[in-house]
Structure formats: C-alpha cells, structure tokens
Amino acid sequence: MALLLVARDLDIRYGRVDAVRGVSLDLARGEVVAVLGANGAGKSSLLRALLGVQRLAGGRIELAGHDITAWPATRRVSAGLVLVPEGRRIIATLTVQENLLMGAFNRRLTRALLREIDDIYARFPNLAARRNSPAAVLSGGEQQMLAIGRAIVAAPKLMMLDEPSLGLSPRLSDEVFACIRSLSREMGITILLVEQNTQRALELADRAYVIELGRVVTQGKPETLLAGGTLLEAYLGSGKAKPTRAGQAQTV
C-alpha cells in the first residue's frame, strides 16, 4: 500500500521543554491510524506540527512524496492535509453555510463545490435544517459535524482529527465515530485520529501509535496493543516503555 504521509524524527519544543522528541510515523493511503496517550503526551502538538502551525525544532515531513517540511499551513491544506481541531473552532456568529464555505478558502466557488456542500447536508440532515442559522445554535454534536463538514469541503487527502468526541454524550460520540468510519470507507479519506476514548479509537483504527512523554513507545494493530501492557503504562505514566521508530514495535 502506497504511503501518503511520512514523518521522521520530529522534535517540538516550547522554550526548554521538549513536547515531542524524535517521533516518526507513516500513514498509507486509505488507512485509519490512531495516536494514543495520556493528556500532555504531545499528541495535539504533533498534529499542529504536521499541519504547519507549530514550528518544528527538527525532523522531516513528506506528503504524497513531496517534502513539505518548510511549507506554510495554507499550502499544506491546498495539498490535502486538513485538521479538525480540538474544540471544533467553528465561528459561532456565522451561519452553518458560511462556516462550510470557510473550509473552501483555497477553492473557487463553483457549482461543483456547491454540490459537495449539498452532499454534506445530505450526510448531516441536522445541519441542512439549520443551514441559514448561526452556528451558535447548534448542539455540541452538531458543531462537531459542522467542523468535519468544513474539513470535507477542503477536499482532504488526509484528515487529522483532534479529540472529536470531547465533551459529547455517548450517543453523539457514536454518531461522530460512525461519521469518521464512513469518511474512510466511503470517501477514501486517510484518517489520523487523536482520541482519549481509547477503546473506540482502537475499534476504528487499522493501526495505532502510543505516545508517552513526547515519544512513540509502541505501535501496532489494535489487537496487539490491547494484548500488551504498554498502552496501560503510557496512560499511567510508568515510563517503562522504550521508544520505537516507525516500522518497529517494542515493549518492556
């Protein structure tokens, strides 16, 4: 399977603090890959660095065979790398339709684009019913659907989602995870998922990376990670797991 994203030896620092240290990962086209770990492990910083809104202290990023390490975020979005951020970040004073059009800032307003927005409304009927209403009236689940819809309008090859179920009820979380599954299976979008609901993330993912204190400590298929103890150690902060690089899996 052809690789879509390759990241090697990524370092991120905030002053003297190392947030991410030597992280490497690969994503093949069409994969759903989860990044797991406790709060403060460096997961969100990693996504922001891949998008280009967080400065790298070291490392290299390739997208579809192109070195994008020095590209600004706008060029990365135009190339198909899109982030649905934690907290959704919709514009509450704009209408649902206007929020969706914001996702197409790098595209021309054509009939084809408007048809894509109609397809999003067909996928999310609640948004269709409120298309001319301010986004502030939406529920938390509807706001998350709007954030995902806005990302779809950007025509992503790779969609990164940062804590998409945060603050949602179990029922709404189910709807969000079903939506992510359909993006992969029906639309062929590659997914990189950061999610605190570990069980649901592993049910959805083809593979997962586990990060502890800014380092990848293990990776593999969900069944392998659930069978081992490294996943639990990463969440408890035991520090007993040894860092690994892409293509390896190692635990203590």
N, C-alpha and C positions, 0 to 999 in steps of 0.2 A: 504493500500500500504506500502511495507516494506521500512524502512528508509535506505538510503545509507550513508548519511553524517549527523552527529550530532555535533554541536559546541555549547559549553556552556560557557558563561561569559568570553569571550575573551577580554583581555586587551593588548594593544600595546602602548609602549611609545618610544619617541625619546628624550632622555635626560629627562627633566622635563615636556615635552609636552605629553599629552595624545592624541594619534591619534585615538585609538579605546577604548571604555570604556564599558565593560560588554555586549558585543554583543553575542547573541545566535541565532542560526538558524538551521533549519532542511531541508534536501532535500530527497525526496522519489525517489526511482528508476524510471527513465524514465521522471522525471519532468524537465521543463524548469523554472528556478527561476531567476528573475532579482534583482539586487541590485542597487537602485537608490539614487541619492542625488547630491548636488552641488559639484563643484571642492573643494578638500580639506576636504571632509566629512569623509574620511578614507576608501573608497571603495577599492582602489588598495592595501593599507596596509593589509586589511582583506584578499584579495586573496593571497598575498605573505605569510601571516602567515599560511593560510590553506595549502599552498604548502610546507612550512617549510623553506623558505629562509628569512623570517622575524621572529625575536625572539619574543616570547610571554612573556609578563610580568605576565600573569595569564590566567587561563582557561583550557579547555579540548576539544580535538577533537577526534571523532571516525569516522572511515571509515569502512563500512560493518561489524560493530560490534566489530572492533578492536580499541583499544586505540592507536592512532598514535601521540599523543602529543609530545613525545620525539623522534619520528622517524626523521632521516635526509631526506632531499628532495629527494635524489635518491631512497630511499626505498619507499617513498610515490608515486613517479612516477611508480615504478615497481608494486605497488599495484593498480594502475589505476587512480591516481589523477594527472591531467595534466593541465598546464596553457598555454594559448596563450596570451603572454604579450602585454601590450600597446606598440605600435610602432613596433610590429611584430618581431623584433630581429632576422631576418634571417641573414645568413652570406653571404654578398654580393659577396665575392670573390670565393665562392664555387658554383658549378653548382646546378641546381634545384634538380637533382638526389642526389647529395651529401648532400644537405640540408635535403631532405626527409630521407635519411639513418641516419642522425644525430638523428632523432626522435626515431630510433630503437636502441639507445645505450645500452638499457637494454635487448635486444633480440638477438637471434642468427640469422645470415644471412642465411635464408633457402629459399627454393623455395616458401613456403607458404608466407613468408614475401615479396618476390619479386612480387608475385601475388597480394598482398594487395597494393603494390605501383602501379602496373598496374591498379588496381581498382581506385586509386586516380587519375591517369592520365585520366581514362575514365570519372570520375566525373568532372575534371577540364581540358578540352581539351587544353586550352591555355598553361598550364604547360607542357602537353605532347609535344607540338610543340617546347618547349624550354628546354627540359629535360637536354640537354648537354651544355646549355648556362649558363654563370654566372648569379646568381640571381640578380645582379645589373641591368640587362637589363629589368627586369620586371616592370610593372606599379605598382602603389600603390595597386590597387585592386588585381592584380596577386600576389603581395607579401603577401597580407593578405590570399589569398587562399593557398599559399605555407605554411604559418605559421599554418593554420588549417590542411593542409595535413600532415605536420610534426607531429602535435599533434595526428592525427588519427593513424599514424604509431606506436605511443607509446602504442596503444591498451587501450585507456582510458575507465574506467567505469564512471568517472566524468570529464568533460572538463570545465574548467573555462576560460572565455574569457573576457579580459580587454579592453574595448573601441574598439571593432572590426571595427566600421565604421569610426573611427577617421581619418580625412583628406581625406575621399573618397567622390566622387561625389554622388548625389542621385541615379544614375543608378547603380554604383558599390556597393553602400550601399544596394540596393535592392538585388543584387546578393549574397552579404555576408549574409544577413538575410535569404534568401531562402536556402542557404547552411546550416546555423545553424538549420533551421527548419527540413531539411532532415536528419541531424545528429541525431536529436531526434526521428523523426517519422520512419525513415527507418533503422537506425543503432541501435536505442535504447540507445543512449548515454545520460546520465543525464547532463544537462547544467546549469552552474551558470554563469550568464551574468551581467557584469558591463557595462553600456552603457549610454552615455549622451543624445542620441536620445530617450527620454522618451516614446514618442508615439509609435515608432517602437518596443521598448523593451516590452512594455505592450501588443502590438498586438501579440507578440511571446510567452510571458511568461504565465505559468499556475498560478504563484503567484509572488509576489514581496515584497521585504523589502525596506523600505525607511530609509536612514541614514542621520542624521543631527548632525554635530559636534561630530562624532565618536560614536553616539548612535543610535540604532534602535528606531525610533519614531512611526512607524506603519508598519503593514504588512497586506497582504490580496490578494484577487483576483483582477485582473486589473480593472474590472468594479467598484468594491468597492472603490479602491483608486482614480479612476478618478472622482467618485461622491463626494468624500470628499474634504476638503481643506488642509489636512496635507501635501500632495505631493507638492502643491504650496508653503506652508510655509517652507518646508525643502529647496527648491531651493532659496527662498528669504532670508533664514536665520532668520526667525522671532523668533525662539527659543520658540515658544508657545506650541509645541507638547511635550507630556510626553513620556519618553522612555517606550518601551514594551519589553517583553521577547517572545521567540518562543512560538507559540500557542495562543498568545493574539493579539488583535487589539484594540488600544485606541487612540483617538484623543481628542483635546480640542475644 
